[in-house]
Amino acid sequence: QLQLVESGGGLVQPGGSLRLSCAASGSPVDFYAYGWFRQAPGKEREGVSCINSSDGYTYVADSLKGRFTISRDNAKNTVYLQMNSLKPEDTGVYYCAADSIGYYCSGYVRPDEYDYWGQGTQVTVSS
């Protein structure tokens, strides 16, 4: 059974960095794109970043550009989210998602265009 497994979350002080990983395991499925989302307590899930598997096109939400970077290793079926200069408002559960339908990453990242989801990893930014 196909699974997306996130790792790399944890507690970090403001200004620190974390790198999240999302590994796809189980039956091979061709994913057109991967996305990262986050959800803070009491707030809606928001799109953070996405990347295409084929051409490597990437998108990062405007408010996060310059601090967050997405990358992929197709050989390992793994996608990464590098988060730098973290702020308390970055706190939340971060989810990895994959698109097997074919919406592709193209200038935005919407949860309804991703059909496989990981269980989430907690990121807490606090001193």
Secondary structure as GFF3:
##gff-version 3
##sequence-region A 1 127
A	DSSP	beta_strand	3	7	.	.	.	ID=ss1
A	DSSP	beta_strand	10	12	.	.	.	ID=ss2
A	DSSP	beta_strand	18	25	.	.	.	ID=ss3
A	DSSP	beta_strand	33	39	.	.	.	ID=ss4
A	DSSP	beta_strand	46	52	.	.	.	ID=ss5
A	DSSP	beta_strand	58	60	.	.	.	ID=ss6
A	DSSP	three_ten_helix	62	64	.	.	.	ID=ss7
A	DSSP	beta_strand	68	73	.	.	.	ID=ss8
A	DSSP	three_ten_helix	74	76	.	.	.	ID=ss9
A	DSSP	beta_strand	78	83	.	.	.	ID=ss10
A	DSSP	three_ten_helix	88	90	.	.	.	ID=ss11
A	DSSP	beta_strand	92	99	.	.	.	ID=ss12
A	DSSP	three_ten_helix	111	113	.	.	.	ID=ss13
A	DSSP	beta_strand	116	117	.	.	.	ID=ss14
A	DSSP	beta_strand	121	125	.	.	.	ID=ss15
###
